[in-house]
Amino acid sequence: MPTSPASPADFAPLRLRKDEDRRLRAGHLWVYSNEIDVAATPLRDFQPGQPVAIQAHNGKALGTGYINPHALLCARLVSRDPEHPLGPSLLVHRLNVALGLRERLYDKPFYRLVYGEGDGLPGLVVDRYGDLCVAQLTTAGMERIKDDILAALQKVLKPSAVLWRNDSRMREMEGLERIVADAAGTVPETVTVEEDGLRFQVSPREGQKTGWFYDQRDNRARLDRYVLGRRVLDVFSYVGAWGIRAAARGARDVVCVDSSAGALEQANANIALNGVGERVKTRQGDAFEILKQLREERERFDIVIVDPPAFIKRRKDFKEGALAYRRLNEMAMQVLERDGLLISCSCSQLLSRDLLMQTLLQGARHLDRNLAVLEQGRQGPDHPVLPAIAETDYLKMVIARVLPA
C-alpha cells in the first residue's frame, strides 16, 4: 500500500488553468477536471489517489493534496502550508485538532471525530463509539494512504478496534471497491451509543452510514420541551433515536415507523434498553403507505417527526425528490391534531433551507393550514461547516406549528 510522500519534492505538480485558482484562494478545497491545464500537466500522467502539489497557472504553489484523474471532482487540496504537506505527521496533527474540538463539546467519546473537509481531511469520515472507531474512506486519495490513517488513529486515540465502513456509493464514482472490513482488532456486531442519558445499540457493520446519526443529536435534544404528555409519530425511525427520546422525556404514546425489519428489531431492543416499552410501539412498512393508512384510520398525533433519507442525491433527481418532500410533509400534516407540531428534516444538500421552508408552506396551504415556524436546526458542531464549501452544510430541521386556517 502506497504511503504519503516524505517531502514536497515527492509531489507531482498539478497546474490549473488561468484564473481557476480563485475558488481555492477563497477557501474551497476542490478542483474539477475542466479547471486543470492539461497541456502543462496531462491527466493521463496521474494515477488515482496520487499526491500532488497544486499550482496556479503561473506556477505559484497553492498547496498539496491528491488527484483522481478519472473523476469529475478531480483533486482535493489538503494543506496550504508548504512546511506541512499531506503526510503522516499532518494526519496526526489534523486528528489532534479534531479531537480537541470534540473533547470541548462532549463529556463522553460518542461523536463524529472527522467530518471530511470540515476537519481538513477531505475524503475521510471517522465516527467514535467509545473506544471503537468506524471510518469511511470515500476517495482514491484517502484509500491510497489508509495505512497512514490507521496509524494516525492508533497514535492519537489508541482505539481497541477500527472498522473500515467503505461501502459508500461515492467510492464507485472514484473507481473503488465497496467493502466493510476490520482495520484493527474486531468491532462487534453491535455497539452501544450514549446520548443525553439514553443508550442505543447500533450495528456499525450493517446499519445505515456508520450505524448512528450523530449529526441529529442537537436537533433531537430540541424535542424535550415539546413532548410531555403528547402523542408522537416518528416516521423513518431507523433504530428509534427520535421516538425513544420522546418517550423518555414524557411522551404518553409513540409510534415508530420504518420499512426495515432489521432496523425495527434493533429499535425494539433499544425500547427495552431504555425502559419505555409500555409507551413505544413499532410499525413496519413504506412511510408513504403507513401515513396513508393512518389517515384512513383517522389516527391523529400531537407531533409528527419526518426524518427521511436524502431524496435528492444528484441534480438530476431534484424535481422528483422535491415532489417527494412535498408529498411526505403534506401527508404528515394530515395525521396531525388541529394544533400539532411537525418536525421536518432533510439531509439533501441540494434542497436548500429556503426551499424546504417553501415546500412546507406549499403543503400547508394546499391543506388550508397555517404554518408557524418555532425553531430551525442544522447538523451538530461535530460536523463543522466551511463557509466556502456549501456542500458541507447539508442538514436542515424545522419545528413548525400547524394550525387550521
N, C-alpha and C positions, 0 to 999 in steps of 0.2 A: 504494500500500500504506500503510494507516494506521501511524503510529508511536506510541511510548509517549507519554503525556501529559508536559507540561513541568513541571507542579506539581500538588500535591494538589488544588488547586481544579478541575483538569480532570477529576477522577474523579467519576463518578456515584455517589451514595450507594446502598448496598445494606444494608437494615435486616434484622436477624434477629428471629425471634420470641423471646419471653421465655424465658430460660434456655438458648437454643440456642447461646449463645456458650461454653458450658462446655468443649466439646471443643477449641475453638480456644485458649482460655486454658490448657488443659492441654498444648498443644504440637502439636495436629493442624493441618492446613492445608486441609482440605476442608469445603465447605458443600454440603449436599444441598438439593434444591428444596423439600422439605417443611419445611425449617428457616427459610425466608425469610418475613418479614412482607410478604405480597403486598398487603395493604391499604395499607401505607406505601410500598412500593416494588414495584409490579406488575412481574412478569416480562416482560409484553408490551412494556414500555418499554425493554428492553435489546436490544442486538444481540450476536450470537455473537462472543466474544472481547473484548468491550468492557471497558476498565479500570474498576474500581470501588473505592470506599472502603467497606470492610466495617465495619458498625456493630452494636453490641449493641442490644437492644430499647430501651434508654434513650437511644440516640443517641451513646453513647460510642464513640470510634474504636477499632477493633481492628487496622486496618492496611489495606494496599492489595493488590489482586490483579486478577483478571479473572473474567468470567462467561460462561457459555453457557446462556441461558435455556431451550434445548431439550433439555438433558441432565439426567439424574437427579443426577449429580455435577455440581452446577450452577456452583459457584465455587471458586476456589483462592486462598488467601492467600499472597502472595509476600513482603511486607515488613511488619513490625510497627512499623518506625521511621518516624514522620511526617516526619523530616528526609531520609529516603532512600526515597522511594516507588518503585514499579515504573517503570523508565525506563532510558534508555541508560546512565547512569552506574552504576546498580545492577547492570545486566547485566555491565558491565566489572568491577565490584568482586567480584561473585559468581564470575566466571570466574577472576579472580586468586586468590581464596581457594581455589577448587577446584584450580587449578594448583599452588599452594603445597603442598597435601597430597600430590599425586601426585609432585611432584619430591622430596619427602622419602622417599617409598615406593619409587620406581623409578629405576634409573640410566639407563633408555632410554625414549623417548617412545612407549611402547606400553601403553595403558591406557584405561579409561573415564574421561574427563575430567569429564563431568557426568552424574550419576545423579539426575535429576529432583528430587523432594522432598528426597532425601538431601543435595543440594548447594544447596538453597534455590531451585531453579528448576523447579517442577512443570510437567510437560508437555514437558520438554526432555531429550534424551539426546545426548551427544556422545562418540564414540569416536575415539581418536587413533591413527593409524598413521604414525609418524614425523612427516613434515611435512605429512601429509594429515589432514583431519578428515571424519568421517561423522556427520551429525547427523540426529536424528529429532524432529520436532515432532508431538506426539500430541494437542494440544488447540487449540481455536479461539483461545484467548488467546495462545499462542505463535505460532501461524500469523499472527496479526494483526501481530505485531512481528518477523517473521522478518528483515526488513531490518536492524533494530537488532541482532538476534542475530548476523547475519553480520558486521556492522560491529564488534561487540564481539570476536568470534572473531579477526577480522583484526587488531584492535588489540592483543589480548593474546598471540596466538600467531604471527601473520604466516604462516599456512599457505600452501603453494604451491597448494592446491586444497581446496575444501569441497564435499561431496556431500550433498544433501537425500535421505535414505533414508526418504521419507514414505509408506511402504506398509503401515504397521501397521493391523490391524483396528480399533484404538482410534479411528482417525480417522473411520471410518464412524459410530461412536457419537456423534462430535462434528459430524457432517454435513460432513466434509471429504473432498476428493478424495484418492485414493491415487495417489501419483506418486513416481517416482525421477528426480531431475534434478540436474545440476551447478549449484551455487550460485555458485561462483567457480572459475576455472581448470577443468581437466579431470582428474577422478580416473580413473586407468586401470582396465581391466577386472580386473586382478589386482594386489594389493599384497602385500608381504611383512611378516609379523609375526615379531618375535624374542621368544622366551620361554626363558629359562634356558639359553642356548647353542644352542637349536634354532631353525630357521626354517620358517615355514609360509606358503605362498602361499594367499591367500583372495580371494574376489570380493565387494567391498563393494556392488556393484550388484545381484547376483543371489543371493548367499549368504544363509544364514539370519541374521536380525537385521541387523546391520551387516557381517556376514561372519565374525566371530570371537566367541568366548565368553570375554571377559576375566574374567567372574565365577568361572570354574572354575580359574583359574590356580593359586591356593594349594592347591586340592584335588588338582590334577594333580601338584603337587610332592610330595604325600604318597605317591605311588606309589613313589618312588625306593627306599625302604628295603625294599620287598617283592618287587620283580620280578626280581632277579638269578637267572638260570638257570631262570626259571619260564615256563610256557606260559600265554598271556594271550588272552582273548576280549574284544573291545571292541565292544559292541552299541550301535547308534545312533552310529556312529563319526564321522559327518559327514566332515570333511576329515582325520581321523586324529590329533587332538590327544592323546588318551589313549594310543592304541595305539603311535604313533610314539615318544612319550616313553618308554613301557615298553621298547621295543626299544633305544632309545638308552641306557637305563640298565641294560641287560644281560639283558632277557628273551630266552629262546632261540628263542621262536616266538610270533608274534602273528597273530591273525585279526581284521580289521576288517570289521564288518557294517553295511550301510546300505541303505535302499531306493532311494536316489537314485543313478542312474548318474553324474550330474554331480558329486555330492559325492565318489564313489569315484574318479572320474577325477582330481579335484583331490587326493584322498588319495594316489593312486599317484604323482602328481607330487611331493608332499611326502615320500613314502617315498624316492624317488630323491634329492631335495634333501638329505635328512639321512643318506644312505648306509646305509640299513637294509633295502635291498631283499631281501637273502637271508633275512631273518627275519620279514618282514611280508607277509601276503597279504590280499587283499580278497575279500569275498563279497557279492554284491548280492541283496537280497530283503527281504521283510517280516520284521521282527525275530522275531515270534512263530513264523512258519513256519520260519525258519532255525534257531531254537532247537529246534523240534520235530525237524527233520531231523538236527541234531547229536546229539540224544538217541538217535534211532533208529539213527544211525551209530555209537553208543557212543563218541563223541568226549568227551574229558574235558580240563578245563583247571584249572590251579592257581589262576588268578584270572579272574573274570568281572566286567566293568565294564558296568553298565547306566545310561546317561545319556540318558533319553528326553525328548522334548518334553513340554510340560505336558499331561497327560491331563485335568486339571481346570481349565478356563479360566473357568467360570461355576458358580455354586452349583447350578444345575440339572444340571450334569454330574457332580456329586460321586459319586453311587452308582456309576455306570458307570465313572468314572475310577478310583475306589478299587479296584474289581474288576480293572481293567487293571493297576494297580500290583501287586496281589497275584499275579495270574497271571504277569506278567512276571518277578517275582522268584522265584517258585516254579520257573519253567522255567529260570531262570539257575542256581538251586541244583542242578537235576537234571543239569547238564553240568559240575558241579564235581567235582574229585577228592575223595576221602574227607576229606582235611584241606585244604580250599580256602578262598580268600578271595572274598567277594562285596563289590564296591564298588557301592553302590546310591545313585542320585541322584534328586531330584525338584525341579523348578523350579515346581511348582504351589503358589502361596502358600496356597491353601485346604486343602492337605494339610499339617497341622502336623507338626512334628518328632516329637511323640509318636505321631501316627497312622501316620507312615511306619515308626517302630520297631515299632508293633503289627502292621503289615502284614507286615514281615519276620519277626517272631516267629511269626505265624499260619502263614505259608508254611513256615517251618522245621519247626514242629510237625506240620503236615499231612504232611510228608515224613518224619516221625520223625527229624528232625535237631535238634541243639543249636546255638544261635546265641550267639556271644560277641562283643560289640562292642569293637573295638580303638580306633577313632577316629571322631570326628564332625567335619564341616566345614560351612561356610556360604559365602556369597559373599565375595569378597575385599574389602579395605578401600577399593578404589576404587568400591565400591558401599555407601556409608555408610547405616547403618540408623538411622532415627529411632524411639526407643522409643515415642513417642506414635502412630506410624503402623505398625501391624502389617504392612500391605501392603508396606512397604519391606524386610521380612525374608522372603525367599521361597525361597532356595536351601538345600537340605539334602543332605548327603552322609554316608554311613555306610560304614565299612570294618568288615566282620564276618567272623569266622572261623566256618566251617560244618563241624561235626563229626558223625559218626554218633552216634546216641543211645546 
